[in-house]
Structure formats: structure tokens, C-alpha cells
Amino acid sequence: MLGDVPLGLLDAQAFALVRRVSAEGREITDADLDTLRNICRCGTYPRIREAIRSAAL
């Protein structure tokens, strides 16, 4: 499991990212999302990224 991030940790990283970007007064970018570690092996990672974008609005 090297390189894997437990799901709860991804959630915490995503929430922190949304808060930081919101505090900076800007929209979330692909570069921002790329800082989150990709743990998905089932193909839902694009949907996770879109959910984070929606939360950042």
C-alpha cells in the first residue's frame, strides 16, 4: 500500500484545499487538485475532482 492515502485523509486534504483557495478568493485549478494524492483505482477520481470543484464555489 505504498503511496496510498486512507479515504479520510483525502477528505481532510480536500477540505483544507477548498478552504485555502476560498480564503485566497480564487477558483480552484487543476494544479490545486493535482496536489491531492490520487488513491482511486475504480475510475471515480474524475468525479471526486469535480465534487471538490463544486464545493469550492
N, C-alpha and C positions, 0 to 999 in steps of 0.2 A: 504494500500500500504506500510505497514511497511516492510523495508528490500529491497524494490525495488529501483533501480538506474535508473534515466532517461537515455535514449539511448545516448544522447550527452555526458553525464558524463562517460559512459562506453568507448566511443570513446576516450575521453581525457585520461582516465586511461590506455587504451591500447597503445596509442601513447607514453605516458610517460614511460610505461614499456619497449616498444621497444627501445626507446632512451637510457634508463638506461642500459639495457642489452647490447646494441651495444657499448655503451661507456665503458663498462666493458670488452669488447672483448670476449664475450662468447655467446653460443647458449641459446635460451630461453628454459626453462624447464617447466614440468608440475607444479612444485611447484611455479614457477613465475606466470603461468596462474591461479593457484588457488587463487592468491591474488586478482584477479578481481572478483567482485561480480557477481554471476550468476543471470541474470534477465530474461532469456529466458524461456518462458512457451510453446513454439511452437516446440521445438525439434531441433532448429538450433544451439544451443550452441556449439556442437562439431565443426560445420562449422565455427563459429566465432573464436574459439580457433585455428583452422587450418589456418584461414586467418591471425591471429596475428602472428603465427609461420612463415608464408610465408613473411610477412612484415619485420620480424626480420632478414631475411637472408641477 
